[in-house]
């Protein structure tokens, strides 16, 4: 995997962490979502963080923003998504 792709996913993961850090009510949902998105044995491969698989991430960024290299989730988008996950989790119960 190229270092540019790894660096992009790492930057996005850090942006997500910064978005969630000041919102303790979203911590549990963020960890739950992260556990669903992280590939198995993520600790064995760079960037040694539980970030989504590169192909999956590229697909999601392409479907969200069009050209894969032109967008990353904003803080507001991350917060909105995690709040949506929380609401839908409650509905499923």
Beta strands, then each sheet from edge to edge (+ up, - down):
end
